[in-house]
Amino acid sequence: MKRFRTLLVISFIAAIGLLVSSCWPMLPSISLTIQGSNREPGKPIMVEAMNFRFAPNAAGYIWKLEKELGGGGWQDITAQNLKIMKSTRFKDDTVVVYIPTVPETGRVKITARATGQDDDGALVTVEYSQTVTYNPKTSVLVEVFEKAGTTFGQPSSWFGAFSFSWSNRVPNFVRYKEGFLESAVGLDPYAQRLLFGIDPTSAGAIYNAGEVFFQAWTKLPSNTYTSAQMSTMFNNAPTTGDWAIRIEPTTFSGWRATGWKVKVQNIDRFTDDLWLFRARKSDNRATHLVKINSYYVPGAVEEFVEEDIGTFVSFAFSEGNLLPPGSRLWDENYYFGVIVVQKTAPSSQYNEEDVIFTTLKGSAMVLFPNKSW
C-alpha cells in the first residue's frame, strides 16, 4: 500500500511538471559563464556566452559592459574594459572583461545580445545581463620549493581546487624547481628566490622532499602534507594591514594585456625590493623571477583614488621589458605575480650599520583567463 501511494505521488508530480512545461514553454535564452578568480580591481576575467533554443546569426554576439556609479546608475565602459577574446561556437561568444580600478568596491554589469533563428525558425533577438561584484581581497603568498630530483605536486592540486568566489583570502601560488630555468639566462627562480632575505634563505632550510612556505613565515613539509593542513595553514598565515597593491593593464594586443602598471602602498622604492614572477598554468612552476624596481614611473607618487590610506608608488612595464622576444607574461598558459620585500634600517640601539631587517610586505597575482575557475 505504501509503495502504491509513493508511485501515485510521483505520477502526480510528473503530471504537474508536464502541465507546467506545456503552459510555459522554454523561450530562447542566453547564459553567461564568468570566471570566479581575479574578481578584484584592475584584473581580467573571462566570460563565455551560451545560447539556448536559438542559433545566433553570422553577426554573432554584441557585448556591453557597465560599471555601477557611487551615486547610482551605470556608466558604459565597454570600449576600454571589454575585449573580444575568441569564437568558441558562435562569433564573438567569449570575451575578457578588465575590471575597473575605480570604485574599489563595486559592481559591473555584463550584457550579451544576439539575433538569430529559434527552434521554430522564427527570427528572435535575445539579451541577457549579469552583475559581477568585485573588491580587494587579502593575498597570502604560498610558495612551493622543490629540490632537484624531487617532485612535490600535491599543493598544485589544492590550488586547482581553490574556490576564489567564496573566499576573502586568495593564494598567490607559485612553485620553484631547483635548476629549472625556461630561458637559460641568469639564476633559476629557485636560486633567485633564496636571495630575497626572507624565509627560506638557503637550500638547507628546505625539507629535502619539498616544502610549502606560507607568507615566508610558516611551512609544511611534504612528509606531513594533507590538503586539510594546507587549508588550515593558508587561513592562519599572518598578513599585514598597512599596505595595499593594485595591478592594472595599460597596453593591449587584441584581447590580451601586454603592459601593466603596479601601484604599491607604503614602500620605499630605493630600499625595498619589488619582484615579479611568471609561472606556467600547467604546473604552476616559475619560469622567470625578476626585480622590477627600475620600472618606477617618475613623479607617480600619488594618493590612491577614493582611498585615504597613504601614498602609492607606481611601476610600469611591458612583457617585452621582462621576457625574451615572442614570450608572453600573461595569456591562457601563463600568469604572473608580484612580491614586495621590505628592508628596514636598524634602530639606534644597533651599532652595526649593515644590519637590515628583511620582511615580506605582501604580494599579488593576476591569474590566467579561465571561465570555469
The 8 nearest C-alpha neighbors of each residue, nearest first, counted from 0:
[[1, 3, 2, 4, 5, 6, 7, 8],
 [0, 2, 4, 3, 5, 6, 7, 8],
 [3, 1, 5, 0, 4, 6, 7, 8],
 [2, 4, 0, 6, 1, 5, 7, 8],
 [5, 3, 7, 1, 2, 6, 8, 0],
 [4, 6, 2, 8, 7, 3, 9, 1],
 [7, 5, 9, 3, 4, 8, 10, 2],
 [6, 8, 4, 10, 5, 9, 3, 11],
 [9, 7, 11, 5, 10, 6, 4, 12],
 [10, 8, 6, 12, 11, 7, 13, 5],
 [11, 9, 13, 7, 8, 12, 6, 14],
 [10, 12, 8, 14, 9, 13, 7, 15],
 [13, 11, 15, 9, 14, 10, 16, 8],
 [14, 12, 16, 10, 15, 11, 9, 17],
 [13, 15, 11, 17, 16, 12, 10, 18],
 [14, 16, 18, 12, 13, 17, 19, 11],
 [17, 15, 13, 19, 14, 18, 20, 12],
 [18, 16, 14, 20, 15, 19, 21, 13],
 [17, 19, 15, 21, 16, 20, 14, 22],
 [20, 18, 22, 16, 21, 17, 23, 15],
 [19, 21, 23, 17, 24, 22, 18, 16],
 [22, 20, 18, 19, 23, 24, 17, 16],
 [21, 23, 19, 20, 24, 18, 17, 25],
 [22, 24, 20, 21, 19, 25, 26, 18],
 [23, 25, 20, 21, 22, 26, 19, 27],
 [26, 24, 23, 27, 20, 52, 28, 21],
 [25, 27, 28, 24, 52, 51, 23, 117],
 [28, 26, 52, 53, 51, 117, 25, 125],
 [27, 29, 51, 50, 125, 26, 30, 52],
 [30, 28, 50, 49, 127, 51, 48, 126],
 [29, 31, 49, 48, 50, 28, 32, 127],
 [32, 30, 48, 47, 33, 49, 46, 29],
 [31, 33, 47, 46, 370, 48, 30, 34],
 [34, 32, 46, 370, 45, 31, 35, 47],
 [33, 35, 370, 45, 44, 372, 371, 36],
 [34, 36, 164, 372, 163, 33, 38, 37],
 [35, 37, 163, 38, 34, 372, 164, 44],
 [38, 36, 39, 42, 44, 43, 366, 365],
 [39, 37, 133, 36, 35, 42, 134, 44],
 [38, 40, 134, 133, 135, 37, 42, 41],
 [41, 39, 100, 98, 99, 42, 103, 134],
 [42, 40, 247, 100, 98, 99, 246, 97],
 [41, 43, 98, 37, 97, 40, 39, 247],
 [44, 42, 97, 96, 98, 37, 95, 45],
 [43, 45, 96, 34, 95, 368, 37, 97],
 [44, 46, 95, 370, 368, 34, 369, 94],
 [47, 45, 33, 94, 32, 93, 370, 95],
 [48, 46, 93, 32, 31, 92, 94, 49],
 [49, 47, 31, 92, 30, 93, 32, 29],
 [48, 50, 30, 29, 31, 47, 51, 92],
 [49, 51, 29, 28, 53, 30, 48, 54],
 [50, 52, 28, 53, 27, 29, 49, 54],
 [53, 51, 27, 118, 117, 26, 28, 50],
 [52, 54, 117, 116, 51, 27, 118, 50],
 [53, 55, 115, 116, 117, 56, 50, 52],
 [56, 54, 115, 114, 59, 113, 53, 57],
 [55, 57, 115, 58, 59, 114, 54, 116],
 [56, 58, 59, 55, 90, 89, 115, 114],
 [59, 57, 56, 60, 90, 55, 114, 113],
 [60, 58, 90, 57, 55, 56, 89, 91],
 [61, 59, 113, 91, 112, 92, 111, 90],
 [60, 62, 112, 111, 113, 59, 63, 91],
 [63, 61, 111, 110, 60, 112, 64, 109],
 [62, 64, 110, 77, 109, 111, 65, 61],
 [65, 63, 77, 109, 76, 108, 75, 110],
 [66, 64, 75, 108, 74, 76, 107, 73],
 [67, 65, 107, 74, 73, 106, 108, 68],
 [66, 68, 73, 106, 107, 72, 74, 105],
 [69, 67, 71, 70, 73, 72, 66, 74],
 [68, 70, 71, 67, 102, 72, 105, 73],
 [69, 71, 68, 72, 67, 73, 74, 102],
 [72, 70, 68, 69, 67, 73, 74, 66],
 [71, 73, 68, 67, 70, 74, 69, 66],
 [72, 74, 67, 66, 68, 65, 75, 71],
 [75, 73, 65, 66, 76, 67, 68, 72],
 [74, 76, 65, 77, 64, 73, 66, 63],
 [77, 75, 65, 64, 78, 80, 79, 74],
 [78, 76, 64, 81, 80, 63, 79, 75],
 [79, 77, 76, 80, 81, 82, 75, 64],
 [78, 80, 77, 76, 81, 82, 97, 75],
 [79, 81, 97, 77, 96, 76, 78, 82],
 [82, 80, 96, 77, 95, 79, 97, 78],
 [83, 81, 254, 95, 94, 84, 96, 80],
 [84, 82, 94, 254, 85, 91, 95, 93],
 [83, 85, 94, 254, 93, 95, 82, 91],
 [86, 84, 93, 91, 83, 87, 92, 94],
 [85, 87, 91, 90, 92, 89, 88, 93],
 [86, 88, 89, 85, 92, 93, 90, 91],
 [89, 87, 86, 90, 92, 49, 91, 93],
 [90, 88, 86, 92, 59, 87, 91, 55],
 [89, 91, 59, 86, 92, 60, 58, 57],
 [92, 90, 86, 60, 93, 85, 59, 83],
 [91, 93, 48, 86, 90, 89, 47, 60],
 [94, 92, 47, 85, 84, 91, 46, 86],
 [95, 93, 83, 84, 46, 82, 45, 47],
 [94, 96, 45, 82, 44, 81, 84, 46],
 [97, 95, 81, 44, 43, 80, 98, 45],
 [96, 98, 43, 80, 42, 41, 81, 99],
 [97, 99, 41, 42, 40, 43, 96, 100],
 [100, 98, 41, 101, 40, 97, 102, 80],
 [99, 101, 40, 41, 103, 102, 98, 247],
 [102, 100, 103, 99, 304, 40, 305, 104],
 [101, 103, 104, 105, 100, 99, 305, 69],
 [104, 102, 101, 100, 134, 40, 105, 135],
 [105, 103, 134, 102, 133, 135, 106, 101],
 [106, 104, 133, 132, 102, 103, 67, 134],
 [105, 107, 132, 131, 67, 66, 133, 130],
 [108, 106, 66, 131, 65, 130, 67, 109],
 [107, 109, 130, 65, 129, 64, 131, 66],
 [108, 110, 64, 129, 128, 63, 130, 107],
 [109, 111, 128, 63, 127, 62, 64, 108],
 [110, 112, 62, 127, 126, 61, 60, 128],
 [113, 111, 126, 61, 60, 125, 62, 127],
 [112, 114, 60, 125, 55, 124, 59, 61],
 [115, 113, 124, 55, 123, 56, 125, 112],
 [114, 116, 55, 56, 54, 123, 122, 53],
 [117, 115, 122, 120, 121, 53, 54, 123],
 [116, 118, 53, 120, 119, 121, 52, 54],
 [117, 119, 120, 52, 53, 116, 121, 54],
 [118, 120, 117, 121, 116, 53, 52, 122],
 [121, 119, 116, 117, 118, 122, 53, 115],
 [120, 122, 116, 117, 119, 123, 118, 115],
 [121, 123, 116, 115, 117, 120, 124, 114],
 [124, 122, 115, 114, 116, 121, 125, 117],
 [125, 123, 114, 113, 115, 126, 122, 112],
 [124, 126, 113, 112, 28, 114, 123, 27],
 [127, 125, 112, 111, 113, 29, 124, 128],
 [126, 128, 111, 110, 29, 112, 129, 125],
 [129, 127, 110, 109, 111, 108, 130, 126],
 [128, 130, 109, 108, 110, 131, 127, 31],
 [129, 131, 108, 107, 109, 106, 132, 128],
 [132, 130, 107, 106, 108, 133, 129, 109],
 [131, 133, 106, 105, 107, 130, 134, 38],
 [132, 134, 38, 39, 105, 104, 106, 131],
 [133, 135, 104, 39, 103, 40, 136, 105],
 [136, 134, 39, 40, 137, 103, 133, 104],
 [137, 135, 167, 168, 138, 134, 169, 39],
 [136, 138, 168, 167, 169, 139, 135, 238],
 [139, 137, 169, 168, 170, 363, 136, 362],
 [138, 140, 170, 171, 214, 169, 141, 137],
 [139, 141, 171, 214, 213, 170, 362, 172],
 [142, 140, 213, 172, 171, 212, 170, 139],
 [143, 141, 173, 212, 211, 174, 172, 140],
 [142, 144, 211, 174, 210, 175, 173, 212],
 [145, 143, 175, 210, 209, 174, 176, 211],
 [146, 144, 209, 176, 149, 175, 177, 150],
 [145, 147, 177, 149, 176, 148, 209, 207],
 [148, 146, 177, 149, 145, 178, 176, 150],
 [147, 149, 146, 150, 145, 177, 208, 176],
 [150, 148, 147, 146, 208, 145, 151, 209],
 [149, 151, 152, 145, 148, 209, 208, 146],
 [150, 152, 209, 153, 145, 149, 221, 208],
 [151, 153, 155, 154, 150, 156, 282, 143],
 [152, 154, 156, 155, 151, 157, 226, 224],
 [155, 153, 157, 156, 152, 158, 151, 143],
 [156, 154, 158, 157, 153, 152, 159, 282],
 [155, 157, 159, 153, 154, 158, 160, 152],
 [158, 156, 154, 160, 155, 159, 226, 161],
 [157, 159, 155, 161, 156, 160, 154, 172],
 [158, 160, 156, 157, 161, 155, 372, 154],
 [161, 159, 157, 158, 156, 162, 155, 372],
 [160, 162, 158, 159, 163, 157, 372, 170],
 [163, 161, 164, 165, 160, 166, 372, 35],
 [162, 164, 36, 166, 165, 35, 161, 169],
 [163, 165, 35, 162, 166, 36, 38, 167],
 [166, 164, 163, 162, 167, 35, 168, 161],
 [165, 167, 168, 163, 164, 162, 169, 136],
 [168, 166, 136, 137, 169, 165, 163, 164],
 [169, 167, 137, 166, 138, 136, 170, 139],
 [168, 170, 138, 139, 137, 171, 167, 163],
 [171, 169, 139, 172, 140, 138, 141, 168],
 [172, 170, 140, 364, 141, 139, 363, 138],
 [171, 173, 141, 170, 142, 140, 174, 283],
 [172, 174, 142, 283, 284, 285, 143, 141],
 [173, 175, 143, 284, 283, 142, 285, 144],
 [176, 174, 189, 144, 285, 284, 143, 145],
 [175, 177, 145, 179, 189, 146, 178, 144],
 [176, 178, 146, 147, 189, 179, 145, 175],
 [177, 179, 187, 176, 180, 147, 189, 190],
 [180, 178, 176, 177, 187, 181, 188, 286],
 [181, 179, 187, 183, 182, 286, 178, 188],
 [180, 182, 286, 183, 179, 287, 184, 187],
 [181, 183, 184, 180, 323, 286, 287, 322],
 [184, 182, 180, 181, 185, 187, 186, 179],
 [185, 183, 182, 186, 180, 187, 181, 287],
 [186, 184, 187, 183, 180, 182, 191, 188],
 [187, 185, 191, 190, 188, 184, 180, 189],
 [186, 188, 180, 189, 190, 179, 178, 191],
 [189, 187, 191, 288, 190, 192, 287, 175],
 [190, 188, 175, 177, 192, 187, 191, 176],
 [191, 189, 193, 192, 187, 188, 186, 177],
 [192, 190, 188, 194, 193, 189, 186, 187],
 [191, 193, 194, 189, 190, 195, 188, 288],
 [194, 192, 200, 190, 191, 195, 201, 199],
 [195, 193, 192, 191, 196, 200, 190, 197],
 [196, 194, 192, 197, 193, 200, 191, 340],
 [195, 197, 194, 200, 357, 198, 193, 358],
 [198, 196, 195, 358, 199, 200, 215, 357],
 [199, 197, 215, 200, 216, 196, 193, 212],
 [198, 200, 201, 204, 197, 193, 215, 205],
 [199, 201, 193, 198, 196, 197, 194, 204],
 [202, 200, 203, 204, 193, 199, 205, 194],
 [201, 203, 204, 205, 200, 193, 199, 146],
 [202, 204, 201, 205, 206, 207, 200, 199],
 [205, 203, 202, 201, 199, 206, 200, 198],
 [206, 204, 203, 202, 207, 210, 209, 199],
 [207, 205, 209, 208, 210, 220, 204, 203],
 [206, 208, 209, 205, 146, 145, 210, 149],
 [209, 207, 206, 149, 221, 145, 146, 210],
 [210, 208, 145, 206, 221, 207, 144, 151],
 [209, 211, 220, 144, 221, 219, 206, 143],
 [212, 210, 143, 219, 218, 142, 220, 144],
 [211, 213, 218, 142, 215, 217, 141, 143],
 [212, 214, 141, 215, 217, 216, 140, 218],
 [213, 215, 140, 216, 139, 141, 236, 212],
 [216, 214, 198, 213, 212, 197, 217, 359],
 [215, 217, 214, 213, 212, 198, 218, 236],
 [218, 216, 213, 212, 215, 214, 236, 219],
 [217, 219, 212, 211, 213, 220, 216, 210],
 [218, 220, 211, 210, 224, 212, 221, 223],
 [221, 219, 210, 222, 223, 206, 209, 224],
 [220, 222, 224, 209, 223, 210, 208, 219],
 [221, 223, 220, 224, 208, 209, 219, 210],
 [224, 222, 221, 220, 225, 219, 228, 210],
 [225, 223, 221, 222, 220, 219, 228, 226],
 [226, 224, 228, 227, 229, 223, 153, 221],
 [225, 227, 229, 228, 157, 230, 224, 154],
 [228, 226, 230, 229, 225, 231, 224, 232],
 [227, 229, 231, 225, 230, 226, 232, 224],
 [228, 230, 226, 227, 232, 231, 233, 225],
 [231, 229, 233, 227, 228, 232, 234, 226],
 [232, 230, 228, 234, 233, 229, 235, 227],
 [231, 233, 235, 229, 234, 230, 236, 228],
 [232, 234, 230, 236, 231, 235, 229, 213],
 [233, 235, 231, 232, 236, 230, 168, 237],
 [236, 234, 232, 233, 231, 237, 230, 238],
 [235, 237, 233, 234, 232, 213, 214, 238],
 [238, 236, 235, 239, 214, 216, 139, 234],
 [239, 237, 236, 240, 139, 214, 361, 137],
 [240, 238, 241, 242, 237, 360, 361, 359],
 [239, 241, 242, 238, 243, 137, 360, 361],
 [242, 240, 239, 243, 265, 264, 308, 360],
 [241, 243, 264, 240, 265, 239, 244, 263],
 [244, 242, 264, 263, 245, 241, 240, 265],
 [243, 245, 263, 262, 264, 246, 363, 242],
 [244, 246, 262, 261, 247, 263, 243, 41],
 [247, 245, 261, 41, 260, 262, 244, 259],
 [246, 248, 41, 260, 259, 42, 245, 249],
 [249, 247, 259, 256, 258, 250, 260, 41],
 [248, 250, 259, 258, 260, 247, 251, 256],
 [251, 249, 258, 257, 256, 248, 259, 252],
 [252, 250, 256, 257, 255, 253, 254, 258],
 [251, 253, 255, 254, 256, 257, 250, 258],
 [252, 254, 255, 251, 82, 84, 83, 256],
 [255, 253, 82, 84, 83, 252, 251, 95],
 [254, 256, 252, 251, 253, 257, 330, 329],
 [255, 257, 251, 250, 258, 248, 252, 254],
 [258, 256, 251, 250, 317, 318, 255, 252],
 [259, 257, 317, 250, 249, 316, 256, 248],
 [260, 258, 248, 249, 247, 316, 315, 317],
 [259, 261, 315, 247, 314, 246, 248, 249],
 [260, 262, 246, 314, 313, 245, 315, 263],
 [263, 261, 313, 245, 312, 244, 311, 314],
 [262, 264, 244, 311, 312, 243, 261, 313],
 [265, 263, 311, 242, 243, 310, 266, 244],
 [264, 266, 242, 310, 311, 309, 263, 267],
 [267, 265, 264, 268, 271, 263, 341, 312],
 [268, 266, 271, 269, 270, 265, 341, 312],
 [267, 269, 271, 270, 266, 292, 272, 312],
 [270, 268, 267, 271, 292, 272, 266, 293],
 [269, 271, 267, 268, 342, 272, 341, 343],
 [270, 272, 341, 342, 267, 268, 340, 269],
 [273, 271, 340, 339, 274, 341, 292, 270],
 [272, 274, 339, 292, 291, 290, 338, 340],
 [275, 273, 290, 338, 337, 289, 291, 339],
 [274, 276, 337, 289, 288, 336, 290, 338],
 [277, 275, 288, 336, 287, 335, 285, 337],
 [276, 278, 335, 287, 285, 286, 334, 328],
 [279, 277, 285, 284, 283, 286, 334, 333],
 [280, 278, 333, 283, 281, 284, 282, 332],
 [279, 281, 332, 333, 283, 282, 278, 334],
 [280, 282, 279, 283, 332, 284, 333, 278],
 [281, 283, 284, 280, 279, 155, 174, 152],
 [284, 282, 279, 280, 278, 173, 174, 281],
 [285, 283, 174, 278, 282, 279, 175, 173],
 [284, 286, 278, 277, 287, 175, 174, 173],
 [285, 287, 181, 278, 277, 180, 284, 188],
 [288, 286, 277, 276, 285, 188, 289, 278],
 [287, 289, 276, 188, 275, 277, 274, 286],
 [290, 288, 275, 274, 291, 287, 276, 321],
 [289, 291, 274, 273, 292, 275, 272, 288],
 [290, 292, 293, 294, 273, 274, 289, 275],
 [293, 291, 294, 273, 295, 290, 268, 272],
 [294, 292, 291, 295, 290, 314, 296, 268],
 [295, 293, 314, 292, 315, 291, 316, 296],
 [294, 296, 314, 293, 292, 313, 297, 315],
 [295, 297, 314, 299, 313, 315, 294, 298],
 [298, 296, 299, 295, 300, 313, 314, 294],
 [297, 299, 300, 296, 301, 313, 312, 295],
 [298, 300, 297, 296, 313, 301, 312, 311],
 [301, 299, 312, 311, 298, 310, 313, 302],
 [302, 300, 311, 310, 299, 303, 312, 313],
 [301, 303, 310, 311, 304, 309, 300, 307],
 [302, 304, 306, 301, 311, 305, 310, 307],
 [303, 305, 306, 302, 101, 102, 307, 103],
 [304, 306, 303, 307, 102, 103, 101, 302],
 [307, 305, 304, 308, 303, 302, 309, 103],
 [308, 306, 309, 305, 302, 303, 304, 310],
 [307, 309, 306, 310, 303, 302, 264, 242],
 [310, 308, 307, 302, 264, 265, 311, 303],
 [309, 311, 302, 301, 264, 265, 300, 312],
 [310, 312, 264, 263, 301, 300, 262, 302],
 [311, 313, 300, 263, 262, 299, 264, 310],
 [314, 312, 262, 261, 299, 296, 295, 311],
 [313, 315, 295, 261, 294, 296, 260, 262],
 [316, 314, 260, 294, 259, 261, 296, 295],
 [317, 315, 259, 258, 294, 320, 260, 318],
 [318, 316, 258, 319, 320, 257, 259, 321],
 [317, 319, 321, 320, 328, 257, 322, 327],
 [318, 320, 317, 321, 322, 324, 323, 326],
 [321, 319, 318, 317, 322, 316, 323, 294],
 [320, 322, 318, 319, 317, 323, 289, 316],
 [321, 323, 319, 318, 326, 320, 324, 327],
 [322, 324, 326, 325, 319, 321, 182, 320],
 [325, 323, 326, 322, 319, 327, 318, 320],
 [324, 326, 323, 327, 322, 319, 318, 328],
 [327, 325, 324, 323, 322, 328, 318, 319],
 [328, 326, 329, 318, 325, 330, 322, 333],
 [327, 329, 318, 277, 333, 334, 326, 335],
 [328, 330, 334, 333, 327, 367, 335, 331],
 [329, 331, 333, 332, 367, 255, 327, 334],
 [332, 330, 367, 368, 333, 329, 369, 280],
 [333, 331, 280, 330, 279, 367, 334, 281],
 [334, 332, 279, 329, 280, 330, 278, 331],
 [335, 333, 329, 366, 367, 278, 277, 365],
 [336, 334, 277, 276, 365, 364, 278, 329],
 [335, 337, 364, 276, 363, 275, 365, 277],
 [336, 338, 275, 363, 362, 274, 364, 276],
 [339, 337, 362, 274, 273, 361, 275, 340],
 [338, 340, 273, 360, 361, 272, 362, 359],
 [341, 339, 359, 272, 360, 271, 358, 273],
 [342, 340, 271, 358, 360, 357, 359, 343],
 [343, 341, 357, 271, 356, 270, 355, 358],
 [342, 344, 356, 355, 341, 357, 345, 270],
 [343, 345, 355, 356, 346, 342, 354, 352],
 [346, 344, 355, 354, 349, 343, 347, 356],
 [345, 347, 348, 349, 344, 350, 343, 354],
 [348, 346, 349, 345, 350, 344, 351, 352],
 [349, 347, 346, 350, 345, 351, 352, 354],
 [350, 348, 347, 351, 346, 345, 352, 354],
 [349, 351, 352, 348, 347, 354, 345, 346],
 [350, 352, 353, 349, 354, 345, 348, 355],
 [353, 351, 354, 350, 349, 345, 355, 344],
 [352, 354, 351, 355, 344, 345, 350, 349],
 [353, 355, 352, 351, 345, 356, 344, 349],
 [356, 354, 344, 343, 345, 353, 357, 342],
 [355, 357, 343, 342, 344, 358, 354, 345],
 [356, 358, 342, 341, 196, 355, 197, 343],
 [359, 357, 341, 340, 197, 360, 342, 356],
 [358, 360, 340, 361, 341, 339, 197, 215],
 [361, 359, 339, 340, 341, 358, 239, 362],
 [360, 362, 339, 359, 338, 363, 138, 239],
 [363, 361, 338, 337, 339, 140, 138, 171],
 [364, 362, 337, 336, 138, 171, 338, 244],
 [363, 365, 336, 171, 335, 337, 366, 362],
 [366, 364, 335, 334, 336, 42, 37, 367],
 [367, 365, 334, 364, 37, 368, 335, 36],
 [366, 368, 334, 331, 330, 333, 369, 329],
 [369, 367, 45, 331, 44, 366, 370, 330],
 [368, 370, 371, 372, 45, 34, 367, 44],
 [369, 371, 34, 45, 33, 372, 46, 32],
 [372, 370, 369, 34, 33, 32, 35, 45],
 [371, 35, 34, 369, 370, 36, 163, 162]]
